[in-house]
């Protein structure tokens, strides 16, 4: 509802105060020397509010979404080293799509267009992104908007609140069989990037997330006792990761040639304070090995699958992967059916005397 009230200055000149009250939105007030200007403002502002384009602060009109992404990458991502590796390209994709828009013009409908494009367009590898991946793209932008609202005062509200997340599947379980594992490891060994092979071995042997692996620092690695500590994980808890076998041997060799200008185990050549980007060598290795429909994160699924097939309980898998509940690891339950059957058989033998 809008009202326009006529008032007089001390000199007797008229001016008009326009006031807009819409349920669920802050009251908007503005003053004009002419009633035609007041009526125009009311019409435009009411429409903008209903479409999610209006924000009280003029900062939303001064800054573009590209400005928001640039500042977030510069000021916020360095405080989130574990997430920075994955979120930077996600945020840059949003900037490439709608970065030229003023924040006041970034509507839920505009974000939905990009969301649907991410869901339907093929990646450079020729496959479609799954809904869970697109949810992560949205989460990265959502947090940037939250910071802009709460700390920078660039926005009054986040347009992401009105955008529905795509429904995620029950959980992808894509893992490397013995033949595929041999092929991808051989391709990684032949890669022009010498660090690809040890990184893949570490991922397979430990189940670490890509961001956790890329953010590793030497101060958190104990090569003598064979373990490392992850201080920043997805669920917020510190996690101890055992190291053994080939993974430990490769890290011991890697430590002999560690760089002294960075604390990172796998720093970028161009900027040692940032982790190395293995996306291109990884894609090349997959192509050379002839492996399709496989992502880096599926190395983590492979670890969990191998654990399940080797008799690990769901609770043990959850602890190794760093899950607080068993819900995320139930997708691997069918792989340990043989182990479960042997447990049932053993229990029956003990209580009923049947072998």
C-alpha positions as CSV (number, residue, x, y, z in Angstrom):
1,X,0.0,0.0,0.0
2,X,1.3,3.5,-0.9
3,X,0.4,6.9,0.4
4,X,1.5,10.4,-0.7
5,X,1.2,13.3,1.7
6,X,1.5,16.9,0.7
7,X,3.4,19.2,3.1
8,X,4.7,22.8,3.0
9,X,8.2,24.1,3.7
10,X,8.8,27.0,6.0
11,X,8.6,29.2,2.9
12,X,5.2,27.8,2.0
13,X,6.4,25.7,-1.0
14,X,4.8,22.3,-1.4
15,X,6.6,19.0,-1.3
16,X,5.4,15.4,-1.3
17,X,6.3,12.5,1.0
18,X,5.7,9.1,-0.6
19,X,5.5,6.1,1.7
20,X,5.2,2.4,0.6
21,X,4.1,-0.4,3.0
22,X,4.1,-3.9,1.7
23,X,3.7,-6.9,3.9
24,X,7.0,-8.7,4.5
25,X,9.2,-5.8,3.3
26,X,10.7,-2.8,5.1
27,X,8.8,0.5,4.7
28,X,10.1,2.7,2.0
29,X,9.9,6.5,2.2
30,X,11.1,9.3,-0.2
31,X,10.4,13.0,-0.7
32,X,9.8,14.8,-4.0
33,X,9.2,18.5,-5.0
34,X,6.5,17.4,-7.5
35,X,3.6,15.0,-7.1
36,X,4.2,13.5,-10.5
37,X,7.7,12.4,-9.4
38,X,6.3,10.9,-6.2
39,X,3.7,8.9,-8.1
40,X,6.3,7.7,-10.6
41,X,8.6,6.6,-7.7
42,X,5.8,4.7,-6.0
43,X,4.9,2.8,-9.2
44,X,8.5,1.9,-10.0
45,X,9.5,1.0,-6.5
46,X,6.4,-1.1,-5.8
47,X,7.1,-3.1,-9.0
48,X,10.8,-3.5,-8.1
49,X,10.0,-4.7,-4.6
50,X,7.5,-7.3,-5.8
51,X,10.1,-8.5,-8.4
52,X,12.9,-8.6,-5.8
53,X,14.9,-5.9,-7.5
54,X,14.6,-3.1,-4.9
55,X,16.9,-2.6,-2.0
56,X,16.9,0.3,0.4
57,X,20.6,0.9,0.2
58,X,21.9,2.7,-2.9
59,X,25.0,0.5,-2.6
60,X,23.1,-2.1,-4.5
61,X,22.9,0.2,-7.5
62,X,26.6,1.2,-7.2
63,X,28.1,-2.3,-7.2
64,X,27.7,-5.1,-9.7
65,X,27.7,-8.8,-9.0
66,X,31.2,-8.8,-10.5
67,X,32.3,-6.4,-7.8
68,X,30.8,-8.6,-5.1
69,X,32.6,-11.7,-6.5
70,X,35.9,-9.9,-6.8
71,X,35.8,-8.6,-3.2
72,X,34.6,-11.9,-1.8
73,X,37.5,-13.7,-3.6
74,X,40.0,-11.1,-2.3
75,X,38.8,-10.7,1.3
76,X,36.8,-13.8,2.3
77,X,38.2,-16.8,0.4
78,X,41.7,-16.4,2.0
79,X,40.0,-17.1,5.3
80,X,38.5,-20.3,3.9
81,X,41.5,-22.1,2.4
82,X,39.8,-25.5,2.4
83,X,36.9,-24.2,0.3
84,X,38.8,-21.7,-1.8
85,X,40.1,-24.3,-4.3
86,X,36.6,-25.3,-5.3
87,X,34.6,-22.1,-4.7
88,X,36.8,-19.7,-6.7
89,X,35.9,-21.2,-10.1
90,X,32.3,-21.5,-9.0
91,X,32.1,-17.8,-8.2
92,X,34.0,-16.8,-11.3
93,X,31.3,-18.7,-13.3
94,X,28.6,-16.6,-11.7
95,X,30.6,-13.5,-12.6
96,X,31.0,-14.6,-16.2
97,X,27.3,-15.2,-16.5
98,X,25.7,-12.2,-14.7
99,X,28.7,-10.2,-13.4
100,X,27.8,-7.0,-15.3
101,X,24.4,-6.6,-13.6
102,X,24.1,-4.1,-10.7
103,X,23.2,-5.9,-7.5
104,X,19.8,-4.1,-7.5
105,X,19.0,-5.9,-10.8
106,X,20.1,-9.4,-9.8
107,X,16.7,-11.0,-9.3
108,X,15.8,-14.5,-8.3
109,X,14.6,-15.1,-11.8
110,X,18.0,-14.1,-13.2
111,X,19.8,-16.5,-10.8
112,X,17.3,-19.3,-11.8
113,X,18.3,-18.8,-15.4
114,X,21.9,-19.5,-14.6
115,X,21.0,-22.3,-12.3
116,X,19.1,-24.1,-15.0
117,X,21.9,-23.5,-17.5
118,X,24.4,-25.1,-15.1
119,X,22.0,-28.1,-14.9
120,X,21.4,-28.5,-18.6
121,X,24.6,-27.6,-20.4
122,X,27.4,-30.2,-20.8
123,X,30.7,-29.7,-19.1
124,X,34.0,-29.6,-21.1
125,X,34.1,-33.4,-20.6
126,X,30.7,-33.7,-22.3
127,X,28.7,-34.8,-19.3
128,X,25.9,-33.0,-17.4
129,X,26.5,-31.6,-13.9
130,X,24.6,-33.5,-11.2
131,X,22.2,-31.5,-9.0
132,X,24.5,-31.7,-6.0
133,X,27.3,-29.9,-8.0
134,X,24.9,-27.1,-8.9
135,X,23.8,-26.8,-5.3
136,X,27.5,-26.2,-4.4
137,X,27.6,-23.4,-7.1
138,X,24.6,-21.9,-5.4
139,X,26.0,-22.2,-1.9
140,X,29.1,-20.3,-2.9
141,X,27.1,-17.4,-4.3
142,X,24.7,-17.5,-1.4
143,X,27.4,-17.0,1.1
144,X,28.9,-14.1,-0.9
145,X,25.4,-12.5,-0.8
146,X,25.2,-13.1,2.9
147,X,28.5,-11.3,3.6
148,X,27.4,-8.5,1.3
149,X,24.2,-8.1,3.3
150,X,25.5,-8.5,6.9
151,X,29.0,-7.1,6.7
152,X,29.3,-4.8,3.7
153,X,25.8,-3.4,3.7
154,X,25.7,-3.6,0.0
155,X,22.3,-5.3,0.0
156,X,19.3,-5.3,2.2
157,X,18.4,-8.9,1.5
158,X,19.8,-11.8,-0.6
159,X,17.9,-12.7,-3.7
160,X,19.2,-16.3,-3.2
161,X,16.6,-16.8,-0.4
162,X,13.9,-17.0,-3.1
163,X,15.7,-19.4,-5.4
164,X,15.0,-23.1,-5.0
165,X,17.8,-25.6,-4.9
166,X,17.6,-28.5,-7.4
167,X,16.7,-31.7,-5.8
168,X,19.7,-33.8,-5.1
169,X,19.9,-37.5,-6.0
170,X,20.1,-40.2,-3.4
171,X,23.9,-40.3,-3.7
172,X,26.3,-41.1,-6.5
173,X,28.4,-44.2,-6.0
174,X,30.9,-44.3,-8.9
175,X,34.1,-46.1,-8.0
176,X,37.1,-47.5,-9.8
177,X,37.2,-51.2,-10.4
178,X,40.6,-52.9,-10.4
179,X,41.1,-52.5,-14.2
180,X,40.1,-48.8,-14.1
181,X,42.3,-48.1,-11.1
182,X,45.3,-49.6,-12.8
183,X,44.7,-47.5,-16.0
184,X,44.2,-44.2,-14.2
185,X,47.2,-44.7,-12.0
186,X,49.4,-45.5,-15.0
187,X,48.1,-42.4,-16.8
188,X,48.8,-40.2,-13.7
189,X,52.3,-41.6,-13.6
190,X,52.9,-40.6,-17.2
191,X,51.4,-37.1,-16.6
192,X,53.5,-34.0,-17.3
193,X,52.5,-32.9,-13.8
194,X,54.7,-34.8,-11.4
195,X,52.3,-34.1,-8.5
196,X,49.2,-35.6,-10.0
197,X,50.2,-39.2,-9.2
198,X,51.0,-38.7,-5.5
199,X,47.8,-36.6,-5.1
200,X,45.6,-39.3,-6.6
201,X,47.3,-42.0,-4.4
202,X,46.7,-39.8,-1.3
203,X,43.1,-39.3,-2.2
204,X,42.5,-43.0,-2.8
205,X,44.3,-44.2,0.3
206,X,42.8,-41.7,2.7
207,X,39.4,-40.6,1.4
208,X,40.3,-36.9,1.8
209,X,38.2,-34.4,0.0
210,X,39.9,-32.5,-2.8
211,X,39.9,-29.2,-0.9
212,X,41.3,-30.9,2.2
213,X,44.1,-32.5,0.2
214,X,45.0,-29.3,-1.7
215,X,45.0,-27.3,1.6
216,X,47.5,-29.5,3.4
217,X,50.4,-27.9,5.2
218,X,53.6,-29.4,6.2
219,X,53.1,-28.4,9.9
220,X,50.1,-30.8,10.0
221,X,52.0,-33.8,8.6
222,X,53.7,-36.3,10.8
223,X,55.8,-38.5,8.6
224,X,57.5,-40.3,11.5
225,X,54.4,-41.7,13.0
226,X,52.4,-41.8,9.8
227,X,49.4,-39.5,10.1
228,X,48.3,-36.0,9.3
229,X,45.7,-33.6,10.9
230,X,43.0,-31.8,9.0
231,X,42.1,-28.7,11.0
232,X,39.4,-27.4,8.6
233,X,37.0,-29.9,7.3
234,X,33.5,-29.7,5.8
235,X,31.8,-30.7,9.0
236,X,33.9,-28.3,11.1
237,X,35.7,-31.0,13.1
238,X,39.5,-31.7,13.1
239,X,40.2,-35.1,11.7
240,X,43.3,-37.4,12.0
241,X,44.1,-39.2,8.8
242,X,46.4,-42.2,9.0
243,X,49.2,-42.6,6.4
244,X,50.6,-45.9,5.4
245,X,52.0,-47.9,2.5
246,X,52.5,-46.2,-0.8
247,X,50.9,-42.9,0.2
248,X,53.3,-42.5,3.1
249,X,56.3,-43.5,1.0
250,X,55.4,-40.9,-1.7
251,X,54.9,-38.2,0.9
252,X,58.3,-39.0,2.4
253,X,59.9,-38.6,-1.0
254,X,57.9,-35.5,-1.6
255,X,59.2,-34.0,1.6
256,X,62.8,-34.1,0.4
257,X,62.0,-31.6,-2.3
258,X,59.5,-29.4,-0.4
259,X,59.5,-25.7,-1.2
260,X,60.6,-23.3,1.6
261,X,58.6,-20.3,0.4
262,X,55.2,-21.8,1.3
263,X,53.7,-24.0,4.0
264,X,51.6,-25.9,1.4
265,X,52.4,-29.5,0.4
266,X,51.2,-28.9,-3.2
267,X,51.6,-25.2,-4.0
268,X,50.9,-23.5,-7.3
269,X,53.9,-22.7,-9.4
270,X,52.7,-19.2,-10.2
271,X,51.6,-18.3,-6.7
272,X,53.1,-20.6,-3.9
273,X,50.5,-19.3,-1.4
274,X,47.7,-20.9,-3.4
275,X,47.4,-24.7,-4.0
276,X,48.2,-26.2,-7.3
277,X,45.4,-26.5,-9.9
278,X,45.3,-30.1,-11.1
279,X,42.1,-29.9,-13.1
280,X,43.7,-30.0,-16.6
281,X,46.3,-32.8,-15.8
282,X,43.5,-34.8,-14.2
283,X,41.2,-34.5,-17.2
284,X,44.1,-35.4,-19.5
285,X,44.8,-38.5,-17.4
286,X,41.2,-39.6,-17.5
287,X,41.1,-39.2,-21.3
288,X,44.4,-41.1,-21.7
289,X,43.1,-43.9,-19.5
290,X,39.8,-44.1,-21.4
291,X,37.7,-43.6,-18.2
292,X,34.4,-41.8,-18.6
293,X,31.8,-40.4,-16.1
294,X,34.4,-40.1,-13.3
295,X,35.1,-37.0,-11.2
296,X,37.9,-36.3,-8.7
297,X,35.3,-36.6,-5.8
298,X,34.7,-40.2,-7.0
299,X,38.1,-41.1,-5.7
300,X,36.6,-40.5,-2.3
301,X,33.7,-42.8,-3.2
302,X,36.3,-45.4,-4.3
303,X,38.0,-45.3,-0.9
304,X,34.7,-45.8,0.9
305,X,33.8,-48.6,-1.5
306,X,37.1,-50.4,-1.0
307,X,36.7,-50.1,2.8
308,X,33.2,-51.6,2.6
309,X,34.3,-54.5,0.5
310,X,37.2,-55.2,2.9
311,X,34.9,-55.5,5.8
312,X,34.9,-52.0,7.4
313,X,31.6,-51.2,9.2
314,X,29.6,-48.1,8.2
315,X,30.6,-46.5,11.5
316,X,34.3,-47.0,10.6
317,X,33.8,-45.7,7.1
318,X,32.0,-42.6,8.5
319,X,34.9,-41.9,10.9
320,X,37.6,-42.3,8.2
321,X,35.7,-40.0,5.8
322,X,34.8,-37.5,8.4
323,X,31.0,-37.8,8.4
324,X,29.2,-37.1,11.7
325,X,26.3,-39.4,10.9
326,X,25.9,-42.7,9.1
327,X,23.4,-41.3,6.6
328,X,26.0,-40.3,4.1
329,X,27.8,-43.7,4.1
330,X,24.6,-45.9,3.8
331,X,25.0,-45.8,0.0
332,X,28.0,-48.2,0.5
333,X,26.1,-50.7,2.6
334,X,25.4,-53.1,-0.3
335,X,29.1,-53.4,-0.9
336,X,29.6,-54.9,2.6
337,X,26.7,-57.4,2.4
338,X,29.2,-60.3,2.5
339,X,30.7,-59.0,5.7
340,X,27.3,-58.4,7.3
341,X,26.3,-62.0,6.3
342,X,29.3,-63.4,8.0
343,X,28.5,-61.5,11.2
344,X,25.0,-62.8,11.2
345,X,26.3,-66.3,10.6
346,X,28.8,-66.0,13.5
347,X,26.1,-64.7,15.9
348,X,23.7,-67.5,15.0
349,X,26.4,-70.1,15.5
350,X,27.2,-68.8,18.9
351,X,23.7,-68.5,20.3
352,X,22.0,-71.5,18.6
353,X,25.0,-73.8,18.1
354,X,24.4,-74.0,14.4
355,X,27.3,-73.9,12.0
